[in-house]
Amino acid sequence: MTLRDRIIRRIRLDGPLRLSDYMADCLLHPTLGYYTTRDPFGAAGDFITAPEISQMFGELIGLCLAQSWLDQGGPSPFTLAELGPGRGTLMADVLRATRAVPGFHAAAQIYLIEASPKLRAKQAETLANHTPHWLDDATALPDQPLFIIANEFFDALPIRQFQRDGQGWRERVVGLEGDSLTLGLTGPAPQPLLTHRLADTKDGDLVEICTPATPVITALAGRIARHGGAGLIVDYGDWRSLGDTLQALRAHETVDILADPGQADLTAHVDFEALAGVARANGCAHSRLTTQGVFLERLGITARAQTLAKGQSDQMRADITSAHRRLTQAGEMGNLFKVLGLTPPAAPPIPGLAP
Ligand code: SAH
């Protein structure tokens, strides 16, 4: 039975699905989900991420986390973790770049939070020279200093969408028309999670919330606030979400979100204000939201690109220049992607990010 048939059967039995339930099934159904059944990255896949574009991304992130670790006195042991590591490329680049930082590797215990068995196997291959531990979710991270990176993780967490109707909200749901999946709206109802959005929205506006992000940020922020550490959250999105940002990607093209459940990647923009609020409520300080382009330039990506290009073939030099552009320029990933840093309140700011 296809995932689409299962979803239709579920709707016939239980009624329309919240978008978050639809998205969770599409992405992580144990046998038919998008991430559980494939390696979606790269030119031959559905989308490409910053670490897959160039090693420079992971190297600079690694040195940034290592500098934060030094700035906080080099605690040992500490957790070096990644949320949603994909192919393991970013963590491999982090580890290679930090080899020369005295004491960093000896003190680091590597944790990868990954839901997909298929991608866990790929990560084990990529990181064969290290001994990572895998976890199902961030709440199981050890209680010790935590230095953690999440690139394009939060955009994969299921969202709910609400449309403003007077003082209430209608929730967008996935229902059935005959044998076709369709989007519908529930009747209007008060929504306590959105009280703060009554002030900045009008009738008909659509807002999104990502409830599964809350326990993740709570887990990170609590550990960073209590034991020290730093968190880097890199993703597309903005300080406050407004409008429909849910999209399906297949073979680098945008497709209908209902067209092929489990066959396309589903993502939504990250509401960084919501993440920062949860971090603050758990005792953490956070940086200013900074564009990826500015962050990488402050960390020295231009110098790194020049070093890498030295003595290389014309083709290699052109590839490095093109990767540098894609990662940093406005109109490419440079201003679409943002970075939010988490630290203990008294810690020095994370390199590249203003407090
Ligand atoms: N960070 C990687 C991959 C981003 S794709 C990169 O930049 O290339 C999203 C990753 O998060 C995948 O590895 C996916 O399997 C994982 N993932 C998605 N939802 C998850 C969840 N709820 N819990 C743990 N991992 C999840």
Boltz pocket constraint, residues with backbone or C-beta under 6 A from the ligand:
constraints:
  - pocket:
      binder: B
      contacts: [[A, 27], [A, 28], [A, 35], [A, 41], [A, 49], [A, 50], [A, 51], [A, 52], [A, 83], [A, 84], [A, 85], [A, 86], [A, 87], [A, 90], [A, 113], [A, 114], [A, 115], [A, 116], [A, 119], [A, 135], [A, 136], [A, 137], [A, 150], [A, 151], [A, 152], [A, 153], [A, 156], [A, 157]]
      max_distance: 6.0
